[in-house]
Amino acid sequence: MPPMVREHGDDDGCVTDDVVAYYRRRAAAGTGLIIVEATAVEPAGRTWPGGLCAYTPAHLPGLRALAGAIHAEGAAALLQLVHGGPKATPRVSGRETVAASAVQPSGSRAMPRALTVEDVRRTQLHFAGAAELAMEAGFDGVEVHGAHGYLLDAFLSRKYNVRDDEYGGSMENRVRVLTETCRSVREWAGAGALLACRFSLFNKLHEGFSPADLATLVRGLEAGGVDLLHVSTLAVFGEYFDTGRSLGQLVKELTDLPTIVAGGLREPADAERAVSQGHGDMAAVGTAMMRDADWSRRAAGLLHEEKGDQPAG
Ligand SMILES: Cc1cc2nc3c(=O)[nH]c(=O)nc-3n(C[C@H](O)[C@H](O)[C@H](O)COP(=O)(O)O)c2cc1C
């Protein structure tokens, strides 16, 4: 189950009983790995009213209850960590928005302030601190949110990152913030933590993001010490770069790291095909699982029925 914000936390970003019950049900259906929704690593990174947060001791008890409930039903649990960056919401965060560069974001969002190098380092420590809190709460690890236009993804973008320091310019430089953030998270979360990083290409394709850029990104994540890549797409089976291959297949050619693919997988047979055809090592099912808490149970029944054996409980 990929991360999906629901806005059911309380005003301070704490986990509520409703949040625990929602994830517990999906774990109880037999979901293997649940990546809990984007959780802010510091106040300025808050984006959604009712979005979860992980930066003060007050957030710990709720996160602990959440990890405990998911584990009690037999699933593994990661917490996705986010800084909203240019997509953060001042009304929720009570702070000015910050970004890689002061470039006007889409929509009616406020012009962000460009982070200084010192701010970048501080932000990386916020990710690391949130990861430490997640581990203390009992999660199996964390996922760094490097997708969908939020702060770390904005650094990867040619349009939204026009810096001329070590974090801008070449693709190597634009990936640096993600590599360093993952390294800091690894350091604070510990060697035993499962560390995933999610990325997407979406708008970057219109900015000329190339197969070579993809290779640099993947190398940067390997250098960051991640265990698991999470490829977010609009359509898992869609072709990229006129290669006849999906993004997941291209990523798998670039690395031996296990990969998760997400995007448009609705039916159990779609998820099965995503894995059997090598688009990813794991298939993430979002909207369908949000709508149907028992999706995983249904999938196990259907897929095992096809193979003529018993569902594995
Ligand atoms: C309501 C909603 C909330 C989402 N929240 C997040 C999020 O917190 N973090 C994230 O990386 N992606 C988020 N996504 C994207 C999903 O994880 C997933 O990649 C996307 O929905 C495509 O997969 P699907 O077609 O199976 O739903 C969200 C999607 C939806 C519909």
The ligand as an SDF file (V2000), in Angstrom:
LIG
                    3D

 31 33  0  0  0  0  0  0  0  0999 V2000
   -5.7690   10.7930   -1.9090 C   0  0  0  0  0  0  0  0  0  0  0  0
   -4.3460   10.5200   -2.3130 C   0  0  0  0  0  0  0  0  0  0  0  0
   -3.3340   10.8520   -1.4370 C   0  0  0  0  0  0  0  0  0  0  0  0
   -1.9930   10.6040   -1.8090 C   0  0  0  0  0  0  0  0  0  0  0  0
   -0.9910   10.8950   -0.9220 N   0  0  0  0  0  0  0  0  0  0  0  0
    0.2940   10.5680   -1.2310 C   0  0  0  0  0  0  0  0  0  0  0  0
    1.3270   10.6930   -0.2740 C   0  0  0  0  0  0  0  0  0  0  0  0
    1.1020   11.0200    0.8900 O   0  0  0  0  0  0  0  0  0  0  0  0
    2.5880   10.3970   -0.6650 N   0  0  0  0  0  0  0  0  0  0  0  0
    2.8750    9.9520   -1.9290 C   0  0  0  0  0  0  0  0  0  0  0  0
    4.0440    9.6940   -2.2250 O   0  0  0  0  0  0  0  0  0  0  0  0
    1.8920    9.7670   -2.8330 N   0  0  0  0  0  0  0  0  0  0  0  0
    0.6230   10.0320   -2.5110 C   0  0  0  0  0  0  0  0  0  0  0  0
   -0.3770    9.7610   -3.3990 N   0  0  0  0  0  0  0  0  0  0  0  0
   -0.0660    9.0270   -4.6430 C   0  0  0  0  0  0  0  0  0  0  0  0
   -0.2960    7.5220   -4.4060 C   0  0  0  0  0  0  0  0  0  0  0  0
    0.6350    6.9990   -3.4770 O   0  0  0  0  0  0  0  0  0  0  0  0
   -0.1650    6.7180   -5.7050 C   0  0  0  0  0  0  0  0  0  0  0  0
    1.1370    6.8120   -6.2130 O   0  0  0  0  0  0  0  0  0  0  0  0
   -1.1580    7.1870   -6.7700 C   0  0  0  0  0  0  0  0  0  0  0  0
   -2.4580    7.3030   -6.2280 O   0  0  0  0  0  0  0  0  0  0  0  0
   -1.1810    6.2480   -7.9670 C   0  0  0  0  0  0  0  0  0  0  0  0
   -1.4840    4.9360   -7.5820 O   0  0  0  0  0  0  0  0  0  0  0  0
   -2.9910    4.3320   -7.6960 P   0  0  0  0  0  0  0  0  0  0  0  0
   -3.4060    4.5160   -9.1370 O   0  0  0  0  0  0  0  0  0  0  0  0
   -2.8540    2.9160   -7.2840 O   0  0  0  0  0  0  0  0  0  0  0  0
   -3.8520    5.1340   -6.7880 O   0  0  0  0  0  0  0  0  0  0  0  0
   -1.6990   10.0270   -3.0620 C   0  0  0  0  0  0  0  0  0  0  0  0
   -2.7550    9.7010   -3.9260 C   0  0  0  0  0  0  0  0  0  0  0  0
   -4.0560    9.9240   -3.5590 C   0  0  0  0  0  0  0  0  0  0  0  0
   -5.1710    9.5180   -4.4990 C   0  0  0  0  0  0  0  0  0  0  0  0
  1  2  1  0
  2  3  1  0
  2 30  2  0
  3  4  2  0
  4  5  1  0
  4 28  1  0
  5  6  2  0
  6  7  1  0
  6 13  1  0
  7  8  2  0
  7  9  1  0
  9 10  1  0
 10 11  2  0
 10 12  1  0
 12 13  2  0
 13 14  1  0
 14 15  1  0
 14 28  1  0
 15 16  1  0
 16 17  1  0
 16 18  1  0
 18 19  1  0
 18 20  1  0
 20 21  1  0
 20 22  1  0
 22 23  1  0
 23 24  1  0
 24 25  2  0
 24 26  1  0
 24 27  1  0
 28 29  2  0
 29 30  1  0
 30 31  1  0
M  END
$$$$
